[in-house]
């Protein structure tokens, strides 16, 4: 049997790889959403994860009333802003404006969901 720690690490690395692959796929689909190679996509995936786990939580908490009033649709705007922030921090990960960030965030979520379903069956 595989130890729990090894399974958890494999799951984490697989999720990281799938997130980077999702970024590469979105870059092929959304004009103005660019990534210069898979290595950059790996770094962007980490940056997006860290931003969402820190600043993203705070922004989502502060905008909760607006999110409730818009039935959750404002979260799409928040996610777009988080992508723009990540692109400002990661060289080679380029999001040229709010519109590519908005559609990129939507498509990124969908692609990520499909890839996770295909790999993990969840």
N, C-alpha and C positions, 0 to 999 in steps of 0.2 A: 504494500500500500504506500502511496505517496504521502509524505508528511504534510500536515495542514499548512505549514509555513511555505512550503514549496508550491502548493496549489495556489495559495494566495498571491505569491509573487508572480507566478505564471499568469494568473488572472489579471493582475495589475499591468504587467508588460504587454499582454494581449490587448487590453483596453487602450493602452497608450498607442500601440501600433495601429489599432482600428481608428482611433481619433486622428492620428496623422494621415492615414489613408483617406479618411473622410475629408480632411482639409484639401488633400490633393485632388480628390474627385470634385469637390465644390469649386476649386480653382479652374477646373476644366469646363464647368457649367455656367458660372456667374461672371460676366464681364466686370472688370474692376476688382476682382478678388483673385490675387495672385500669390503663388508660393514658388520660390526658386529652389526646388529640389526636395527630396524626401527628408533629408537631414534637417532642413529648415522647418518642414512640416512637423517633425518630431519635437523640435524646440517650441514651435508655435502651440502645439498641443499641450505641452507642459505649462507654457505661459497662460493659455486660456484657462486651464484647470486651476492654476494658482490664483489668477485674477477672479475667477468665479467663486473660489473658496474663501476669498478675503474681501476684496472691494465689492464684488458682486453681491455677496450676502448683505452687506451694509446698504448698498443702493436699493436692493430689492425690499429690504425692511423699511427704508425711508419712503419708498414709493408705493408701499402696500395699499394705502387708501386709493390712489389712482389706479392701481392694478385691480382692486375690487370693483371700482366704478366702471372700468372698461372690460369687466369679466375676464381678466387675465391677459388681454391683448397688449397691455402696456409692457408686459414682460418681453415681448418681441423687440420693443424699442430698447429696453435695458440690455438685452442680449446683443443687439447691434452695437450699442455703445461699448460694451465689454470687448467685442471683436475689434473695434476701432482702437481701443486702448492697447490691446495685445499687438496689433499691427504697428503701433507706434514704438513698441518695445523690442520687437523681434526684427532684426535686419533680414530682408529677403521675404518677409511676409507682408504683403501690401494689400490694403483695402483702401480704395481710392475715394471713398465718401460714404455718406450715410445710406444711400440706396443700395450699393453693393453689400454693405455691412448688414442691412436689414434682410435682404433676400438671401445673402450668404448664411446668416444665422438660421433662417428658416430651413434652407436646404441642408445645412450642416446637421441640424437636429434630425431631420428625416433620414439622411444618408447614414448617420451614426446609428440610428435606431435599426435600420434595415441590416447593416453590417453586424451589429450585436445579435440580432435575431438569427442571422445566418450562422454565426460562429457559436453562440451560446444557446440558441434555441429559446431565448427569453423574450 
